Amino acid sequence: MSSDNEHSEDPGGGAPEQLALIRETVRKAKVPRAKPRTWRGAKLADRLPVARVLVNKGALHLDQYFDYAVPEELDADARPGVRVRVRFGAGSRQVRGGRREGGGLIDGYLVERLAESDYSGALAALAYVVSPEPVLSPELLALARAVADRYAGSLADVLQLAVPPRNGRAESKPSPAPLPPPPAPPAGSWERYPQGPAFLRALAEGGAPRAVWTALPGPHWPREIAAAVAATLASGRGALVVVPDGRAAGRVDAALTALLGEGRHALLTADSGPEKRYREWLAVRRGSVRAVVGTRAAMFAPVADLGLVAVWDDGDSSHSDDNAPFPHVREVIELRAAHARCGFLLGSTSCTVEAAQLVESGWALPLGADREQLRIAAPLVRTVGDGELAGDGAARAARLPSLAWRTVRDGLRDGPVLVQVPRRGYAPRLACERCREPARCRHCAGPLRAPDRGELDCAWCGRTETAWHCVACGNNRLRAQVVGARRTAEELGRAFPAVPVRTSGRDHVLESVPDQPALVVSTPGAEPVAEGGYAAALLLDGWAMVGRPDLRAGEEALRRWLAAASLVRGRAEGGTVVVVAEPTLRPVQALVRWDPVGHARRELAERAELGFPPVSRMVSVTGTPEALAAFLAAAELPPEAEVLGPVPVPRAEPGRPRRPGDAPPGELWERALVRVPPGSGAALAAALRAAQSARLSRGTGDQVRIRVDPPDIG
């Protein structure tokens, strides 16, 4: 402790008196020097002495703001948007010296400062300000509130996803000065799309175009996204791009660096590590960087003055968060585009039903190439069905048709060949043995199943089906839509012993492969990029993908096939794709014609007729049978709501990791689906949110899990 002001003329004299004076001064001080537990007796801030705080408690019944007193010593740092620590849980009777005391320390965000509180009781004081760095802007707070309301969740849970954990070392370093806007880029490969140059021009001129972009196959899409970002930056605004995984983020990052140079964009992925990721996030928050590319969590990146939000491959399951309240990137980006009134780009080589709905509703315009450009860029697609497999001796011997063998042999002369094999563990879906029409429930149109080879029942409403017949052809015989080939890689390696075989899958994903003859066996989504493109591709076991017990099985199969086929050289360069699946199936026909938009439109029309998402809003409610029944009985659902089920939730198999949606080990859970027509989704989410909040506030019974728009409903 410095005592410069207490020194006497005689350095050696008066020391005991000085120490006694210091002790007496500390004893009588009203404001303690150290950060105290309750700031008892401390003077409050003269101006705006009340802080409105969002505490970091995800429980719905605590989803509100709480008022705290601001001590004078914290006045300068306690600004809106900063992280704070507060006492929470103290009873109203624990009041001393006009301040509420007790409770445990908990994190929170200071939302605003007020002159007075609307709470009549005594206020607890802020414990301390964690950091003077404001991390929660009004725009981010409004977005998080909208996301929480849409997904029947709490604001604190959304902010857990939106704001990364603090890193003191990254926070202590200043961010670089922002660079001036770059010049507008040339159209480049956007010239291949009739409306492509106009889209870039609108962004560069400060406009807000909305487009659903069906990208041509090939390696150009990262550079085209980079051009859209550069055009937006040229207008003096910011841009945000969200991709499904780190590999895609790396490709867009490289394209942006090549086009704009270093220092104009931030890369936000989990692979960066906590310190680097937080440093990049702070650079965006401070305005040093105005462009962001990243994976799922980047959908909340605090980009200032947004001019463009973009999503690549919105059908990828990685875009759906597995943490409450389970938001989807596409929906969050739509909310951001609407709130910021900025440009919107939803791109993919395929087309989801949700993307088709955006176009059909007029919210966005289609952005695609004409058939001439498509014929140049796309490879030749050929099919092998059940009839050809049955009469093919090579197929019976090795489970690969002769056409596939010839395609591999010819492709290996010019470069690598890609072989896509579905992941193990795909469960079969029942379908008509004659025409392959999926077997559906007569009551709710849900998928039928045969648990343990017993009687048929519905996976949605649980009703038993005793007299099923196909509505398309009248047949009454079923088949499981799956044909497996687990030893594909081994068989290909034995057939072509002089050619190296590379594998890419969950345990080890390859980034790229050289332009040399090789067999590359990959699971869907893990296909590496080949330098110069693959000479050919085999899409094996099509039944395993089309026949999954999922509403999106056909859409997902087509998306996976198109993603793999897009890595193959164009037809003019000899690129060929062979898909082993029944040629009459709609996804197979869409692949042959390379028509993902047409497939999505037909799917949308059928779902509208049957009341399926996204035309209707559907929510899954999961829990123990008792908790689920009590919750549904107490919830004040909209009159038009339809409850399907409940049905048992699958249990995790011994030795297998628990998947999202599985029941906890040793527990029996059930799931009910609640469906409402268009226009009632907000009312349904509010009703379920209110019921969950009331249940938690009473503390009665087990909790239930609510998921709006679940990605997998069977």
N, C-alpha and C positions, 0 to 999 in steps of 0.2 A: 504494500500500500504506500503510495507516494505521500511524503510529508514535507514537500518543499516549502509550503507556506507556514509550516510550524517551526522551521529551524531557528534557533536562537543564535546570538552572536558567539556564544561559547558552545562548540559542538559537543562537548562532553557534559555540559550541565543541563539540568532540567528534563532529562529523558524520562524518568518515572512519571513526572507530571504530565508530559505529553502523551504517554501511553494511557494514563488514566483518563485524560480528556477524550482520546479517541474512543475508548470503550464506552464512555458515557454518551458520546454522540451517537454511536451505533445503537446503543440500547434505547435511546429516545427517538430514533428516526421513525417517522410515520410510514414512509415508503421504503420497503426493503430493497437492498441492492440486488440480491439474487432473484431469479424468477420464482415466485412463491406458488403455493398450491391454489390459493383462492384470491390473492390480491386483497386480503382483508384490510380495510382502512385506507387503501390506496385511492388517490384522487382520480376521478374519471376525466375523460377527455372533455374539454370545454365545448367543442363543436362536434355535433353528431356522435353522442356518447353511446349509441346503441348499434350493435353489429348484428345483422341478420345472417344466420349461418345455416348452411346445409350440412348436417352431420352425415358421416359416412356409415349409415346404417341402412342396409338394403331392405329391411322389413317394410311392407307396404303401409302398415298402420303408422309408421314413423316417417312417411314420405311427405314432409312438410318442412318449413323453415322454423328455426328457433332463434329467439333473441337473446343476446348476451351483452353485458356491459363492457365498455372499452376503457381499460386503465390508461391514464395519461402517458405512461412510458411506452405503450404500444400504439399510440395515436398515429405516429408517422408511418409505421409499417403496416398497420391494419387497413389496407386498401381493398376495395372490391376485387375479387378474383384470386386473392392469395390463399395459400394453405394455412390453416390454423389448427390448434389443439384446444379442445374445450372439455369441461367436466360435464358428463351426461349421466342421467339416472338418479340425480339427487331428489329426494322428496321435498315437497313444498314446506315441510316443517323444519327443515334444516337451514335456517336462516340466522346469520350472525352479523351484526353490524350493518344490517340492510342488504347483505349479499347472501345469495344462496350458496351453500357449500356442500361438499360431498360428491359422490358419483365417481365414475372412472374416466380417465382421459381417453379421448377419442379424436380421430382426425375429422376434419371438415373443411369446407370452403366458405370464405366470407363473400356473401352475395352482394350486400349493399350496406351502407351506413345510414342511420336514421337519427333524427333529432329526439324522437321518443318512441317508446314501444306501445303496442296495443295490448300488451299483457300487463295486467294490473298488479301482479305479484312481484316479489323480489327477483332480480336477475342474477345469475351467476356471471362471473367475469371471464373473459377470454383468458385461457391459461398462458398461451404465448403464440406468437406468429412463427410458423415453421420456417418460412422464407418470405422475403418481401417481393419475390418474383410473382407477378400476376399470371396465373395459368388458366383461369376460367373467364373467358370473355362473355359479354352478354349474348353474342351470336351463338357461341357454343352452348351456353346454358339454354337458350331457346330451342336449339336443335335437340339437345338431350331431353328436354321436356316433351317435345313432340314425339320423339322415339319412344319414350317411356309410356306415353298415353296410347300410342298405336299398338304396342306390344303388351299392354296390361302389366307393366313393370314399374319399378321404382326409379326415381331420378338418380339416386346414389349408385344403383347398379349400372346405369348407363354411363355415368361419369367414371366408374371403375374401368370401363372399356375405352373411354374417350381420352382420358388424361393419363399419360404414362407415369410410373413411379418416379419420385424425385431422385436425382443424383447430384449431390452437392458439388462434386468436382466439375461436372459439366455445367452446372448452373453458375459457378464462379467465373467461368471464362466468358469474355465478351464475344458476341457474334459479329461476323464481318459486316462491313457496310454493304448495303444493297447495290446491285449493279443496275445501270440504266437499261430500259427496255431494248430488246434486240430488234433488228429489222424483221419485217414480215418474210416468212420463208416462201420459196417457190412451191408450186403445187406438186411437183414431182410425180410420184406414183399415184397421187390422188386424181391425176388426169384420167385414170382408168375408169373412174366412176363419173357418170354424167353430172351429178350434183356435187362432186367432191371439191372442185375449185371454188364453187360458190359458198360451200360450207366454211372453208378456210378464210375466204374473203370476209364473210360475215363476222367471224371471230376477230379478225384483225381490225375490223372497223368498229368494234365495240358492241356487236350484236349478241343475241342470245338464242342461236338456233338449237333446236332439239332434234336429234336424229337417232334412229335405230339402224346401225351400220352392219350389214352382212358383208364381211370382209372376204376378198378373194383368197383362194389358197396360195400358199407360198410364204416366203420369209419377210414380206414387206410390211406387215402390220405394225411392228414396233416403230419403224421409221415413220409410218403414217400417223401414229399416235403422237410421236415427237413433233411432227409438223403442226398438228392441231394445238399442242401445248405452246409451241413457238409463236404461232399466230395469235394466241390469246395473250401471251406476254408482250407481244408487239403493241397491243392496245393499252398497255399499262395495267393490266389486271392479272389475277392469279389463276392457277390451274391445278387441278387435283386428278390423279389417275390411280385407280385401284385395280389390281390384278390378283389372280387367285393364289399364286405361289411365288417363292423367291426366284425360281428360274425365269419366270415371265418378267418379274420386276427387274432382274439383271439385264434382260434383253432391252427393255424400255429404257433403263438407266444408261446403257451403252449407246443407244440411239440418241437420247437427249444430250449426252456428253459430246457425241460426234457432231451434232447439229448446233448446239448452243455453247459448248465449251464448259469448263469447270466453274462451279460457284453459282449457277443459276437455278439449280433444283436440289431437292433433298430426297434421299432414299430412306424410307421407313419400313424396315422389315425386322422380323425377330432375329435373323441371322446377324444383324449388326452388333448385338450386345447392348446391355442396358445403358451404359454411359454414352456410346456413340449415338444410339437411337434417341436418347433424351437431348443430346446436344443438337442433333438435326431438328428435332421437334421444337426446341427453343428457338432455333434460327428461323423457323417458319412462324412461330408465335410472335417473335420480335420484329418481323417484317424484313429480315435480311434476305430471305429466300421466298419467292412467290410461286414456285412450282413444286409439286410433291408427286412422287410415284411410290407406291407401297402396297403392302398386302392388307388384309381385312381391317386391322385396327386403324389404318390410315384414312378410313372413311370419315373419321372425326377430325382429321388434321385441321388446325386453325389457320387456314389460308386466308389472308386478308384480301378483300375486294375480289371475290371469286368471279371469274369470267367463264370458266368451263369446269364441269365435273364429268369424269369419264370412267366407265367400268368395262373391263375386258373379260369376256367369257362368263357372263352372269349365271349360266347354268351350272358352273362348277360348285360342288358341295362345300368347298372351302370358303365360299362367300357367306355361308350361314354360320353365325356364331353359336358355339355350344355353351356359352355362359349367359345366365339370365340378364336381360329378358329375351335373349336369342334373336337379335336383329339380323336382317339380311342386308348385305351391302347395297343391292339394287334399290331396295325401298328407302334406305337412308340417303342414298345419293339423289333419288327422286325428291325427297323432302328438302335436301339442300338446294337443288335446282329451283324448286318452287319458292323457298324462303329467300334465296339470294337473287332470284330472277336472272339466272345465268344460263350459259349454254349447257347442253346435255348431250353426251355421246355414249350409247350403249352398243358395244361392238363385240362381234364373235364371228367365227367362220360358220357357226350354226345359228339357230334362232329359237329362243325359248318361247313358251306360250305367253308368258308375261310380256315379253318384248312385242309379240304380235298384238297383244291387247293394247299396248301403248300406241301402236300405229293405228289400229282399228278405231280407237277412241278419239283419235285426232290429237292426242297430247304430244306425240312426236311424229316426225315424217320418216319414211323409209329412205335409206341411203345404200344403194347397191349398184352392182355392175350389170351391164347388159349381157345377153347370152354369148355374144361374140367374144367378149373379153373372158367370160367364164370358160368357154371352150379352149382358149389359149392357156389359161392358168391351171385348169383342173386336169388330173390324170384320167385315164380310161378306167372305168369301174366295171368289173365283171362279177357274176354271181354263180354260186354252186348251191343247189337245193337238195332236198331229201331224195328226189328221184334220181338225180345224177350220182349222189353218194351211194345209193343202193345198188346201182349197176356198175360201179367203179371198183374194179378189183384192187387197185392200189389204195383206194380209200378204205376198203374193208380190212386190208392188211395192216395199214399204218395210220388210219383215221385221218388221212390227208388226201384230197382228190388229185387226180392226175393234172388238172389245170393248175393247181397250186404248185405241184412239183415243177411243171414247165415254167411257171412264172418265176419261181425262185432261181431256177437254173439260168434262165435268160437274163434275169436282173443282175445276178452275180457277175456277169461278164462286164457290166458297166459301172458297178458301184455297190453300195450296201443295200440290203433288203431288210425291211422292217416286218416283224411278225408280232401282231398284237394278240395276246392271250388273256381272256378274262381272269380276274382274281378268283382264287379258290373260295368256296363258301357261299357262292350265289345260290339262294334257295329257289326252287322251281315254282312257277305259277301255273295253275290249272287252265287249260284251254280246250276247245273243241278238237277232237282227234282228226276230224275231217277237214275243217276250214281254218283252224287255228284261232278262231275268235275267242278272246278271253272270257272265262266263265265268271259271270257277275250275278249278284244277288237281285232277286226280283223286287225287293222292297226298297233298297237304298242304292242299288247299282254298285255296291262295294265288291271287292274281289272275293271269290269263293276259295276255300282252302279245305284240305282234308287232314286235320291233325291226327298224327299217329295212324294214318290210313283208316280212320273211322268215318263217320258220316260227314257230309259236306256241311260247312257252316260259313257265315260271312265274317270276314276279318274286321268289318266296321261295326255292324249292329249286332252280331252274334247269333242271328236267327239261323235255324237249321233248314237246309234245303234237301228235300227227299225225292223230288221229281224234276231234277234239272234236265233241260234240253236246250240246245243251241238256238238262239233267236234268229240266227242268220241262215242256217241250213236245216234245222230240225233234228240234227243228230243228238244222241244222248250218251255218247262215249267221250271220256276225257283223256287227256294225256298231260304229262308234266313237261313243260317246255324247257328242256335242258339237254344238251349233248356235251359231254366233257372230253377233254384231251389233256391230261395233266403232264404227259411225258413229251409234249410237243418239242421243247428245246432239245431233249436228248435224242429224239428221233431225227430231227433236222441235223444235229451234229453228226450222227452216224451216217446220214445220207450224203453229207457234204464234208468228209473228214479233212479236206485240205483248206477249208474256209474257217476262219476264227468265228466263234460264237460269243456274243456279248449279251449280257442280261441287264435289264433295268427294271427295278421294282421298288417295293416298299422299303426293303432293307438297304438297297443301294441304287440310287437314281443317277444315271449318267446325264451330264449336261449336253454333250455333243459327241459325235463320232466322225472320224475322218472320211474323206471321199475315197474309200478303198473297199474292195469286195469284202463283205462280212455279213453275218446273220445277226440281227439285233432283235432279241426276244424281249418284249416289254409288256407290262400290264397297262391297262388304260390310264392315261394321265401321266405316265412316267416315260413317255417316248422321248429319247434324246433327239436333238436337231442334227441332221447330217449336213456336212459341208457340201453345198451344191445340190442337196436334196437326195432322197432315196430313189433308187432305180425302180423299186417295186415295193408293194406292201401286201401282206396277208392278214386278213381280219378273221380270225378263227373263232369257232364255237359261238356263232351269232345267237343261237338259242339261249345261251347262258346269260346274255345281256338283254335281249328282247323279252325273255320269259321271266324276268325277276318280278316278284309280287309287289309291284310299286306302280302307282298311278303314272309316274314319269318314266316308266321302263323304256317305251319306244322313243321318247324324246331324248333320254339320256344315251341310249344306244346309238342313235343317229349323231348326237354331239360327239361321242367318243370316236365313232368311225370317221367323221369329218375332220376331227382334230388330227387323227393319224394320217388320213389321206392327204391332208393339206401339207404334210411334210414330204410328199412324193413329187417328183418332177412332173411338169405338165405333159399333156398328151403329145405335143409336138416333139418333146425330147424323149419319148418312149416310156413315160411313166405309166405303170399299170397297178391297179388295186384289185384284189380278189377278196370278196366277202363270202364266207361260208355260212349262209342262212337262206331260208326259204325266200325265193325271189318275189313271191306275191305279197309279202309283208309290206305294210306301208313304209316303215323306216328304211327298208332295203330299196324300195322303189324311189324314195326320196334321195337316197345316196346315189343311185345309178343316174338319176336326172340332175343331181346336185341342186336340190330344191329344198333347202331347210325352211324357207319362208312359207312355201306352200304347205309343207307338213305341219308347221306350227299353226297356220290358219285353220286347217282341217281339225287339228286337235282342239283348238279353241272353240270351234263351232260345236263339236261333240260334247265338250265339257259344259258349255252353256246349256245344251239340251238336257244333260244329266244332272246339272247343278253341282259340278265339280269346281274346285279352285282352278284358276284365280277368278273365275266369274263369280263364284260365291266365296264368302269368307268362312274359313274353317279353323277351329281351335281344338287342340287336344288337351284333355284334363286327365291327369294320371295320379294315382295314389292307391292306398289300401282300399279294399272294397267298402269298409265302413266310412272312411274319410271321404271317399269319392261320392258315395250316396248322400251323405250329410251335406256336402258342398253343393251338389246339384240341386238338392231340395231347398237350400237356403238362398241360392242365387236367383235374383230377379231378372231372368233372361228376357230378351225382347219377345213379344208374342209370336213372331215369325220364326223363332229359333227352333231347330230340329235337333234332338239329341239322339245320337247313334251309339248303341252299345249299352252298357260297357262290355268289353271283351278282355280276357286275360292278357297281360303283357309278357312277352317272352322273357325267360330267365337266362342269365348268362351261363353258358356251358362251363363245366369245371375245367380249369386250366386256360380259359380264354379270357382276354381282357374284357371288362365290362364296357359295352358300347353305350353311347347316349340313348336314353329311352329304355334301356334294360332295367328290370326290377333289381333292387339291391339283393345281394346274396342272402338266401334263406327267407326272403319275404315274397308274399304273393301280392302283386299289384294288378290293377285293372286300368283300362283306358276307355274313356268316352270321347266321342267327337261331337262337337257342337257346330252346326252349320246354319248360316243365315244367308239370305239373298243379298244381291248388291245393294249398297247404301246403308246396310245395317251393321257393318263391321265395327264402326266406332262405338255404337251402342252396346254391342256384345262385349267388346274389350272393356268398356267402362263397368258393365254389370259384373263381369268376372273379377275385375280388379277390386270393386267394392266388396264383393263376397269374400275374397281372399283377405282383404284388409280387416273386415269385421271378424273373421275367423281367427286371425293372428292376434288381434287386440284382446279377444276373450281368452286366448290361450287354451282352447279346447280341441282335443283330438290331434291326429297327425296332419301334417301339411299335405297339400296337393300341389302338383306341378302343372303350370299353365304354359302352353306354347302356342302362340298365334302363328298361323300359316306354317305348320310343321312341314319340313321338307320330305318326310317319309310317312305317308298315311296308309300305305298298303295298296 
